[in-house]
Amino acid sequence: MIGCRWFLDDYPDIDTIPFDEQIQIAGKNSGNLFIGHAVKTHLLRLFPNITKLDYFSFSDIRLTSGDSIKDDYDHIVMSSSNMLNPGVNFGFITKFVEASGLPLVIVGLGAQAESIAHAVDLHPATVRLVAYAADTSKGVGVRGAFTADLLANLGIKNTVITGCPTAYLNTGTGFRIEVPNSVDDIKTAALSYKRDRNKYASDAQLKPIQTQMLQLSIEHGFDYIAQANFAESWTGFHRDIDEKKLANIAKYFGHPEGDIKRLRTYALDHIRIYFKWADWRAHMERMDFAFGCRFHGNMMAMIAGTPAVWYVHDTRTQELCERLSLPTLCVQEMTDKGFSLERVFEKADYTTFNATYQDRCDEFDAFFTSHFT
């Protein structure tokens, strides 16, 4: 496997490894580990007789000749995220897989853009990597129609819309989501925030919305599950306060200087980050509700049986939610009508999701297994 690594539960001496190293292993976003975990889980679930399954980090790929691995493996599987970004150069991966001559199976590949109206200018080496996968496999698994159309315009038409592999971890269990009867039944909730990018119009729109979300969290004692924002991630990992990082959080959210003590207490008690599958899932199982800007933060809630609502703020979120029939709330709608827990809760309609979930799981399994039979 290449791309997103699985969770760090199996990492040697993980509890002794400092935060800075763990966040780097996660690709600076713990949600990436969820993707890798899902792909690994599906491989072992669908092919229990696998005799050798290893993960190659980007550093490993840079230091290894693809030619040197061709006798040890039958396939290369890339667990992907929103890797089709303008200017991103995956030439070193392309060189590696081409030298190996092995089939490249890509699943969960997504394009990153502000909206479906915006073009995505891909580096030629990245296009060549995807073309190699299309030529050596049964098709490239993409997140949604936006990504499929982008690749088709580049001449890569051998794509299959699969959504994200994280969505299918409850396949075959009769899984369905039950929503609380009323917003008054929400006693525990997990919120996800995004403030690590400031280049889209939606990023500016999110700031006042997330400011209100934090105040709601402080008032109700809801949890803040960090994934990538460094100050919050450091705080959630150490469960301690660094005054400079607390000031960084307060500045973004416009938290009153005279009320910093309350923010400090909240941060200690409610900000968390997880690099282990079992710990993150167990936390979400205790929640009544989840919502916010992080796709995989909400997905972890949903997989744990907790109803979640996704904020749509770019193409990657939009196409994934459309494919999976997940409940969404548009950032523009909150900007126009205002944010409230009630407005979020009223979007938590899982009727279509529950009716189609097993079909989507079956479609994913059919696509994934077709590469190896």
C-alpha positions as a LaTeX table, in Angstrom:
\begin{tabular}{lrrr}
\hline
Residue & $x$ (\AA) & $y$ (\AA) & $z$ (\AA) \\
\hline
Met1 & 0.00 & 0.00 & 0.00 \\
Ile2 & 1.03 & 3.57 & $-0.72$ \\
Gly3 & $-0.73$ & 6.87 & $-0.08$ \\
Cys4 & $-2.57$ & 7.26 & 3.21 \\
Arg5 & $-1.22$ & 5.09 & 6.02 \\
Trp6 & $-3.51$ & 3.15 & 8.32 \\
Phe7 & $-3.96$ & 4.10 & 12.00 \\
Leu8 & $-0.98$ & 3.92 & 14.30 \\
Asp9 & $-2.33$ & 1.19 & 16.63 \\
Asp10 & 0.29 & $-1.18$ & 15.21 \\
Tyr11 & 3.17 & 1.30 & 15.13 \\
Pro12 & 6.12 & 0.15 & 17.28 \\
Asp13 & 6.21 & 1.94 & 20.66 \\
Ile14 & 3.56 & 4.41 & 19.46 \\
Asp15 & 2.87 & 5.70 & 22.98 \\
Thr16 & 6.46 & 6.88 & 23.28 \\
Ile17 & 6.53 & 8.74 & 19.95 \\
Pro18 & 6.12 & 12.53 & 20.27 \\
Phe19 & 3.18 & 14.40 & 18.82 \\
Asp20 & 5.21 & 16.09 & 16.09 \\
Glu21 & 6.21 & 12.71 & 14.67 \\
Gln22 & 2.73 & 11.20 & 14.91 \\
Ile23 & 1.12 & 14.12 & 13.06 \\
Gln24 & 3.82 & 13.86 & 10.38 \\
Ile25 & 3.18 & 10.13 & 9.94 \\
Ala26 & $-0.50$ & 11.02 & 9.50 \\
Gly27 & 0.34 & 13.44 & 6.70 \\
Lys28 & $-0.47$ & 16.37 & 9.02 \\
Asn29 & $-4.12$ & 15.26 & 9.21 \\
Ser30 & $-5.36$ & 12.36 & 11.33 \\
Gly31 & $-8.24$ & 11.87 & 8.90 \\
Asn32 & $-5.76$ & 10.44 & 6.39 \\
Leu33 & $-5.22$ & 7.50 & 8.72 \\
Phe34 & $-8.91$ & 6.67 & 8.51 \\
Ile35 & $-8.64$ & 6.31 & 4.72 \\
Gly36 & $-5.62$ & 4.02 & 4.96 \\
His37 & $-7.30$ & 1.99 & 7.69 \\
Ala38 & $-10.36$ & 1.47 & 5.51 \\
Val39 & $-8.37$ & 0.29 & 2.50 \\
Lys40 & $-6.32$ & $-2.08$ & 4.63 \\
Thr41 & $-9.48$ & $-3.41$ & 6.28 \\
His42 & $-11.19$ & $-4.05$ & 2.93 \\
Leu43 & $-8.12$ & $-5.86$ & 1.60 \\
Leu44 & $-7.98$ & $-8.18$ & 4.60 \\
Arg45 & $-11.77$ & $-8.63$ & 4.65 \\
Leu46 & $-12.13$ & $-9.47$ & 0.98 \\
Phe47 & $-8.85$ & $-11.36$ & 0.60 \\
Pro48 & $-8.13$ & $-13.15$ & 3.90 \\
Asn49 & $-5.37$ & $-15.24$ & 2.30 \\
Ile50 & $-3.08$ & $-12.28$ & 1.65 \\
Thr51 & 0.42 & $-13.37$ & 2.70 \\
Lys52 & 2.25 & $-10.05$ & 2.47 \\
Leu53 & 0.83 & $-6.58$ & 3.04 \\
Asp54 & 3.25 & $-3.71$ & 3.62 \\
Tyr55 & 2.96 & 0.05 & 3.67 \\
Phe56 & 5.43 & 2.25 & 1.80 \\
Ser57 & 5.52 & 5.87 & 2.93 \\
Phe58 & 6.41 & 8.66 & 0.54 \\
Ser59 & 9.90 & 8.62 & 2.09 \\
Asp60 & 10.17 & 4.89 & 1.43 \\
Ile61 & 9.15 & 5.42 & $-2.20$ \\
Arg62 & 11.75 & 8.14 & $-2.69$ \\
Leu63 & 14.47 & 5.84 & $-1.35$ \\
Thr64 & 13.37 & 2.62 & $-3.09$ \\
Ser65 & 13.65 & 1.55 & $-6.69$ \\
Gly66 & 10.38 & 0.30 & $-8.07$ \\
Asp67 & 12.28 & $-2.37$ & $-9.95$ \\
Ser68 & 13.47 & $-3.85$ & $-6.64$ \\
Ile69 & 9.97 & $-4.72$ & $-5.42$ \\
Lys70 & 8.43 & $-6.32$ & $-8.50$ \\
Asp71 & 9.28 & $-9.88$ & $-7.42$ \\
Asp72 & 7.94 & $-9.45$ & $-3.88$ \\
Tyr73 & 4.44 & $-8.09$ & $-4.60$ \\
Asp74 & 1.57 & $-8.63$ & $-7.01$ \\
His75 & $-0.12$ & $-5.24$ & $-6.79$ \\
Ile76 & 0.38 & $-1.69$ & $-5.56$ \\
Val77 & $-2.71$ & $-0.22$ & $-3.91$ \\
Met78 & $-2.94$ & 3.53 & $-3.41$ \\
Ser79 & $-5.27$ & 4.70 & $-0.65$ \\
Ser80 & $-6.10$ & 8.18 & $-1.90$ \\
Ser81 & $-7.54$ & 11.42 & $-0.62$ \\
Asn82 & $-7.97$ & 14.74 & $-2.42$ \\
Met83 & $-4.65$ & 14.25 & $-4.19$ \\
Leu84 & $-5.59$ & 15.89 & $-7.48$ \\
Asn85 & $-4.50$ & 19.37 & $-6.50$ \\
Pro86 & $-3.15$ & 22.14 & $-8.72$ \\
Gly87 & 0.63 & 22.12 & $-8.71$ \\
Val88 & 1.05 & 18.87 & $-6.77$ \\
Asn89 & 3.79 & 16.81 & $-8.40$ \\
Phe90 & 3.63 & 13.06 & $-7.85$ \\
Gly91 & 6.46 & 12.41 & $-10.27$ \\
Phe92 & 8.44 & 10.40 & $-7.72$ \\
Ile93 & 5.49 & 8.02 & $-7.26$ \\
Thr94 & 4.98 & 7.76 & $-11.00$ \\
Lys95 & 8.64 & 6.82 & $-11.48$ \\
Phe96 & 8.36 & 4.22 & $-8.69$ \\
Val97 & 5.25 & 2.43 & $-9.98$ \\
Glu98 & 6.34 & 2.54 & $-13.62$ \\
Ala99 & 9.66 & 0.94 & $-12.70$ \\
Ser100 & 7.86 & $-1.79$ & $-10.75$ \\
Gly101 & 5.68 & $-2.75$ & $-13.72$ \\
Leu102 & 3.00 & $-3.84$ & $-11.21$ \\
Pro103 & $-0.71$ & $-3.05$ & $-11.53$ \\
Leu104 & $-1.63$ & 0.12 & $-9.64$ \\
Val105 & $-5.03$ & 0.11 & $-7.96$ \\
Ile106 & $-6.21$ & 3.59 & $-6.93$ \\
Val107 & $-9.27$ & 3.99 & $-4.74$ \\
Gly108 & $-10.87$ & 7.11 & $-3.25$ \\
Leu109 & $-9.12$ & 9.61 & $-5.52$ \\
Gly110 & $-10.51$ & 13.14 & $-5.38$ \\
Ala111 & $-9.92$ & 16.52 & $-6.98$ \\
Gln112 & $-9.60$ & 19.67 & $-4.89$ \\
Ala113 & $-11.32$ & 22.86 & $-6.04$ \\
Glu114 & $-13.45$ & 25.59 & $-4.56$ \\
Ser115 & $-16.50$ & 24.64 & $-6.63$ \\
Ile116 & $-17.46$ & 22.59 & $-9.67$ \\
Ala117 & $-17.11$ & 25.78 & $-11.72$ \\
His118 & $-13.39$ & 26.02 & $-10.98$ \\
Ala119 & $-10.77$ & 24.31 & $-13.13$ \\
Val120 & $-8.06$ & 22.10 & $-11.66$ \\
Asp121 & $-4.67$ & 22.38 & $-13.37$ \\
Leu122 & $-2.82$ & 19.13 & $-12.70$ \\
His123 & 0.91 & 18.52 & $-12.99$ \\
Pro124 & 1.73 & 16.28 & $-16.00$ \\
Ala125 & 3.45 & 13.72 & $-13.77$ \\
Thr126 & 0.32 & 13.37 & $-11.66$ \\
Val127 & $-1.79$ & 12.85 & $-14.79$ \\
Arg128 & 0.70 & 10.20 & $-15.92$ \\
Leu129 & 0.36 & 8.41 & $-12.57$ \\
Val130 & $-3.43$ & 8.21 & $-12.87$ \\
Ala131 & $-3.16$ & 7.16 & $-16.52$ \\
Tyr132 & $-0.80$ & 4.34 & $-15.47$ \\
Ala133 & $-3.38$ & 3.13 & $-12.95$ \\
Ala134 & $-6.14$ & 3.30 & $-15.55$ \\
Asp135 & $-4.05$ & 1.24 & $-17.96$ \\
Thr136 & $-2.93$ & $-1.43$ & $-15.47$ \\
Ser137 & $-6.12$ & $-1.92$ & $-13.45$ \\
Lys138 & $-9.85$ & $-2.39$ & $-13.96$ \\
Gly139 & $-10.43$ & 1.33 & $-13.43$ \\
Val140 & $-9.53$ & 4.25 & $-11.17$ \\
Gly141 & $-11.78$ & 4.57 & $-8.13$ \\
Val142 & $-12.74$ & 8.24 & $-7.79$ \\
Arg143 & $-14.73$ & 10.06 & $-5.16$ \\
Gly144 & $-17.43$ & 11.51 & $-7.38$ \\
Ala145 & $-18.61$ & 12.98 & $-10.66$ \\
Phe146 & $-16.46$ & 16.11 & $-10.44$ \\
Thr147 & $-13.26$ & 14.07 & $-10.31$ \\
Ala148 & $-14.47$ & 11.65 & $-13.00$ \\
Asp149 & $-15.27$ & 14.54 & $-15.35$ \\
Leu150 & $-11.90$ & 16.19 & $-14.68$ \\
Leu151 & $-10.02$ & 13.02 & $-15.60$ \\
Ala152 & $-12.24$ & 12.37 & $-18.63$ \\
Asn153 & $-11.31$ & 15.79 & $-19.97$ \\
Leu154 & $-7.68$ & 14.72 & $-19.64$ \\
Gly155 & $-8.34$ & 11.55 & $-21.64$ \\
Ile156 & $-8.59$ & 9.21 & $-18.63$ \\
Lys157 & $-12.06$ & 7.71 & $-18.96$ \\
Asn158 & $-11.54$ & 4.39 & $-17.19$ \\
Thr159 & $-12.91$ & 5.65 & $-13.87$ \\
Val160 & $-15.51$ & 4.32 & $-11.44$ \\
Ile161 & $-17.26$ & 6.49 & $-8.86$ \\
Thr162 & $-16.80$ & 4.77 & $-5.51$ \\
Gly163 & $-16.92$ & 7.57 & $-2.94$ \\
Cys164 & $-14.54$ & 7.03 & $-0.03$ \\
Pro165 & $-13.61$ & 3.53 & 1.24 \\
Thr166 & $-14.17$ & 4.71 & 4.83 \\
Ala167 & $-17.92$ & 4.68 & 4.20 \\
Tyr168 & $-18.16$ & 0.92 & 3.72 \\
Leu169 & $-16.70$ & $-0.42$ & 6.93 \\
Asn170 & $-20.12$ & $-1.57$ & 8.19 \\
Thr171 & $-21.01$ & $-3.55$ & 5.08 \\
Gly172 & $-23.13$ & $-6.66$ & 5.57 \\
Thr173 & $-24.23$ & $-5.76$ & 9.09 \\
Gly174 & $-27.69$ & $-4.33$ & 8.41 \\
Phe175 & $-26.25$ & $-0.98$ & 9.40 \\
Arg176 & $-28.48$ & 2.07 & 9.56 \\
Ile177 & $-28.42$ & 5.44 & 11.31 \\
Glu178 & $-31.11$ & 6.42 & 13.78 \\
Val179 & $-31.53$ & 10.14 & 14.40 \\
Pro180 & $-32.64$ & 11.54 & 17.80 \\
Asn181 & $-36.28$ & 12.56 & 17.96 \\
Ser182 & $-35.48$ & 16.13 & 18.88 \\
Val183 & $-32.58$ & 18.53 & 19.19 \\
Asp184 & $-33.30$ & 18.43 & 22.92 \\
Asp185 & $-32.12$ & 14.81 & 22.94 \\
Ile186 & $-28.59$ & 15.86 & 21.99 \\
Lys187 & $-26.62$ & 15.77 & 25.22 \\
Thr188 & $-23.22$ & 14.88 & 23.76 \\
Ala189 & $-21.85$ & 16.00 & 20.39 \\
Ala190 & $-18.56$ & 16.04 & 18.51 \\
Leu191 & $-17.77$ & 19.02 & 16.31 \\
Ser192 & $-15.08$ & 19.34 & 13.65 \\
Tyr193 & $-13.49$ & 22.58 & 12.53 \\
Lys194 & $-11.34$ & 23.68 & 9.63 \\
Arg195 & $-9.00$ & 26.64 & 9.74 \\
Asp196 & $-5.84$ & 25.33 & 8.06 \\
Arg197 & $-6.54$ & 26.82 & 4.64 \\
Asn198 & $-7.37$ & 30.37 & 3.60 \\
Lys199 & $-7.67$ & 30.58 & $-0.16$ \\
Tyr200 & $-11.35$ & 29.95 & $-0.94$ \\
Ala201 & $-14.30$ & 32.28 & $-0.41$ \\
Ser202 & $-15.87$ & 29.55 & 1.71 \\
Asp203 & $-12.92$ & 29.74 & 4.13 \\
Ala204 & $-13.87$ & 33.32 & 5.00 \\
Gln205 & $-17.54$ & 32.32 & 5.25 \\
Leu206 & $-16.67$ & 29.52 & 7.63 \\
Lys207 & $-14.94$ & 31.73 & 10.17 \\
Pro208 & $-18.03$ & 33.38 & 11.74 \\
Ile209 & $-19.92$ & 30.09 & 11.55 \\
Gln210 & $-17.15$ & 28.23 & 13.36 \\
Thr211 & $-16.89$ & 31.02 & 15.90 \\
Gln212 & $-20.53$ & 30.45 & 16.78 \\
Met213 & $-19.94$ & 26.69 & 16.81 \\
Leu214 & $-17.18$ & 27.06 & 19.39 \\
Gln215 & $-19.34$ & 29.20 & 21.63 \\
Leu216 & $-22.09$ & 26.57 & 21.34 \\
Ser217 & $-19.56$ & 23.87 & 22.25 \\
Ile218 & $-18.35$ & 25.79 & 25.29 \\
Glu219 & $-21.91$ & 26.42 & 26.49 \\
His220 & $-23.06$ & 22.80 & 26.04 \\
Gly221 & $-19.81$ & 20.98 & 26.76 \\
Phe222 & $-19.62$ & 19.52 & 23.25 \\
Asp223 & $-16.33$ & 17.98 & 22.12 \\
Tyr224 & $-13.94$ & 19.50 & 19.58 \\
Ile225 & $-12.25$ & 16.72 & 17.60 \\
Ala226 & $-9.14$ & 18.12 & 15.94 \\
Gln227 & $-7.53$ & 16.61 & 12.85 \\
Ala228 & $-5.15$ & 19.13 & 11.30 \\
Asn229 & $-5.27$ & 22.53 & 13.00 \\
Phe230 & $-1.92$ & 22.48 & 14.78 \\
Ala231 & $-2.72$ & 24.40 & 17.97 \\
Glu232 & $-5.85$ & 22.36 & 18.66 \\
Ser233 & $-4.18$ & 19.10 & 17.62 \\
Trp234 & $-1.25$ & 19.73 & 19.99 \\
Thr235 & $-3.63$ & 20.63 & 22.80 \\
Gly236 & $-5.86$ & 17.60 & 22.25 \\
Phe237 & $-2.90$ & 15.24 & 22.12 \\
His238 & $-1.12$ & 16.52 & 25.23 \\
Arg239 & $-4.30$ & 17.45 & 27.12 \\
Asp240 & $-2.35$ & 20.40 & 28.36 \\
Ile241 & $-2.22$ & 24.14 & 27.70 \\
Asp242 & 0.47 & 26.03 & 25.87 \\
Glu243 & $-0.40$ & 29.71 & 26.25 \\
Lys244 & 0.81 & 30.67 & 22.77 \\
Lys245 & $-1.27$ & 27.95 & 21.17 \\
Leu246 & $-4.27$ & 28.91 & 23.29 \\
Ala247 & $-3.82$ & 32.50 & 22.12 \\
Asn248 & $-3.71$ & 31.27 & 18.52 \\
Ile249 & $-7.03$ & 29.49 & 19.00 \\
Ala250 & $-8.57$ & 32.48 & 20.73 \\
Lys251 & $-7.45$ & 34.85 & 17.98 \\
Tyr252 & $-9.06$ & 32.89 & 15.17 \\
Phe253 & $-12.32$ & 32.41 & 17.01 \\
Gly254 & $-12.38$ & 35.97 & 18.33 \\
His255 & $-12.76$ & 34.68 & 21.84 \\
Pro256 & $-13.05$ & 37.57 & 24.37 \\
Glu257 & $-9.76$ & 38.27 & 26.14 \\
Gly258 & $-11.57$ & 38.67 & 29.42 \\
Asp259 & $-12.99$ & 35.13 & 29.11 \\
Ile260 & $-9.79$ & 33.27 & 28.33 \\
Lys261 & $-10.07$ & 31.22 & 31.52 \\
Arg262 & $-13.27$ & 29.59 & 30.25 \\
Leu263 & $-11.62$ & 28.77 & 26.91 \\
Arg264 & $-8.64$ & 27.26 & 28.75 \\
Thr265 & $-10.91$ & 25.00 & 30.80 \\
Tyr266 & $-12.88$ & 23.98 & 27.72 \\
Ala267 & $-9.73$ & 23.18 & 25.75 \\
Leu268 & $-8.42$ & 20.93 & 28.51 \\
Asp269 & $-11.69$ & 19.07 & 28.94 \\
His270 & $-13.03$ & 18.82 & 25.39 \\
Ile271 & $-10.39$ & 19.19 & 22.65 \\
Arg272 & $-9.10$ & 15.81 & 21.48 \\
Ile273 & $-7.20$ & 14.24 & 18.59 \\
Tyr274 & $-6.79$ & 10.53 & 17.85 \\
Phe275 & $-4.15$ & 8.58 & 15.94 \\
Lys276 & $-5.55$ & 5.18 & 16.91 \\
Trp277 & $-8.65$ & 3.66 & 15.33 \\
Ala278 & $-10.01$ & 2.06 & 18.50 \\
Asp279 & $-9.70$ & 5.26 & 20.55 \\
Trp280 & $-11.31$ & 7.56 & 17.98 \\
Arg281 & $-14.18$ & 5.21 & 17.21 \\
Ala282 & $-14.88$ & 4.55 & 20.91 \\
His283 & $-15.12$ & 8.30 & 21.51 \\
Met284 & $-17.62$ & 8.75 & 18.68 \\
Glu285 & $-19.74$ & 5.86 & 19.89 \\
Arg286 & $-20.43$ & 7.89 & 23.03 \\
Met287 & $-21.79$ & 10.85 & 21.05 \\
Asp288 & $-25.44$ & 11.63 & 20.26 \\
Phe289 & $-24.64$ & 13.83 & 17.25 \\
Ala290 & $-21.77$ & 15.20 & 15.15 \\
Phe291 & $-21.35$ & 17.98 & 12.62 \\
Gly292 & $-18.84$ & 20.35 & 11.09 \\
Cys293 & $-16.31$ & 20.86 & 8.31 \\
Arg294 & $-14.16$ & 17.73 & 8.42 \\
Phe295 & $-15.38$ & 14.97 & 6.15 \\
His296 & $-13.64$ & 12.15 & 8.00 \\
Gly297 & $-14.43$ & 13.49 & 11.44 \\
Asn298 & $-18.10$ & 13.19 & 10.56 \\
Met299 & $-17.51$ & 9.88 & 8.81 \\
Met300 & $-16.00$ & 8.42 & 11.97 \\
Ala301 & $-19.16$ & 9.42 & 13.80 \\
Met302 & $-21.39$ & 7.85 & 11.15 \\
Ile303 & $-19.41$ & 4.59 & 11.08 \\
Ala304 & $-19.75$ & 4.48 & 14.88 \\
Gly305 & $-23.54$ & 4.79 & 14.50 \\
Thr306 & $-23.77$ & 8.47 & 15.43 \\
Pro307 & $-25.79$ & 10.73 & 13.09 \\
Ala308 & $-23.67$ & 13.46 & 11.52 \\
Val309 & $-24.20$ & 16.44 & 9.23 \\
Trp310 & $-21.49$ & 17.50 & 6.78 \\
Tyr311 & $-20.79$ & 21.13 & 5.88 \\
Val312 & $-20.34$ & 21.44 & 2.12 \\
His313 & $-17.55$ & 23.94 & 1.49 \\
Asp314 & $-15.65$ & 22.58 & $-1.55$ \\
Thr315 & $-15.84$ & 20.00 & $-4.33$ \\
Arg316 & $-14.31$ & 17.15 & $-2.37$ \\
Thr317 & $-16.99$ & 17.33 & 0.31 \\
Gln318 & $-19.78$ & 17.88 & $-2.19$ \\
Glu319 & $-19.03$ & 14.94 & $-4.45$ \\
Leu320 & $-18.45$ & 12.51 & $-1.58$ \\
Cys321 & $-21.69$ & 13.44 & 0.15 \\
Glu322 & $-23.64$ & 13.24 & $-3.10$ \\
Arg323 & $-22.29$ & 9.78 & $-3.85$ \\
Leu324 & $-23.11$ & 8.45 & $-0.38$ \\
Ser325 & $-26.41$ & 10.35 & 0.15 \\
Leu326 & $-25.05$ & 11.90 & 3.34 \\
Pro327 & $-26.88$ & 14.77 & 5.09 \\
Thr328 & $-25.33$ & 18.12 & 4.23 \\
Leu329 & $-25.62$ & 21.79 & 5.04 \\
Cys330 & $-24.25$ & 24.34 & 2.58 \\
Val331 & $-21.95$ & 26.99 & 4.01 \\
Gln332 & $-23.71$ & 29.60 & 1.88 \\
Glu333 & $-27.04$ & 28.65 & 3.46 \\
Met334 & $-25.65$ & 29.21 & 6.94 \\
Thr335 & $-24.15$ & 32.51 & 5.79 \\
Asp336 & $-27.53$ & 33.65 & 4.47 \\
Lys337 & $-29.79$ & 32.28 & 7.21 \\
Gly338 & $-27.44$ & 32.11 & 10.19 \\
Phe339 & $-26.02$ & 29.24 & 12.21 \\
Ser340 & $-27.93$ & 27.35 & 14.89 \\
Leu341 & $-27.94$ & 23.83 & 16.27 \\
Glu342 & $-31.58$ & 23.56 & 15.22 \\
Arg343 & $-30.71$ & 24.40 & 11.60 \\
Val344 & $-28.00$ & 21.75 & 11.58 \\
Phe345 & $-30.25$ & 19.14 & 13.21 \\
Glu346 & $-33.06$ & 19.62 & 10.72 \\
Lys347 & $-30.68$ & 18.50 & 7.95 \\
Ala348 & $-30.00$ & 15.14 & 9.62 \\
Asp349 & $-32.19$ & 13.11 & 7.27 \\
Tyr350 & $-30.80$ & 9.60 & 6.76 \\
Thr351 & $-33.76$ & 8.18 & 4.84 \\
Thr352 & $-31.94$ & 7.87 & 1.50 \\
Phe353 & $-28.68$ & 6.82 & 3.11 \\
Asn354 & $-30.32$ & 3.99 & 5.04 \\
Ala355 & $-32.19$ & 2.80 & 1.93 \\
Thr356 & $-29.10$ & 2.74 & $-0.30$ \\
Tyr357 & $-26.20$ & 2.00 & 2.05 \\
Gln358 & $-25.86$ & $-1.72$ & 1.35 \\
Asp359 & $-26.14$ & $-1.13$ & $-2.40$ \\
Arg360 & $-23.24$ & 1.33 & $-2.23$ \\
Cys361 & $-21.25$ & $-1.21$ & $-0.18$ \\
Asp362 & $-21.91$ & $-3.94$ & $-2.74$ \\
Glu363 & $-20.86$ & $-1.65$ & $-5.59$ \\
Phe364 & $-17.62$ & $-0.81$ & $-3.80$ \\
Asp365 & $-16.86$ & $-4.48$ & $-3.13$ \\
Ala366 & $-17.52$ & $-5.38$ & $-6.77$ \\
Phe367 & $-15.17$ & $-2.66$ & $-7.97$ \\
Phe368 & $-12.44$ & $-3.43$ & $-5.45$ \\
Thr369 & $-12.43$ & $-7.21$ & $-5.93$ \\
Ser370 & $-12.42$ & $-6.89$ & $-9.73$ \\
His371 & $-8.77$ & $-5.77$ & $-9.61$ \\
Phe372 & $-7.52$ & $-8.94$ & $-7.99$ \\
Thr373 & $-9.50$ & $-11.72$ & $-9.71$ \\
\hline
\end{tabular}
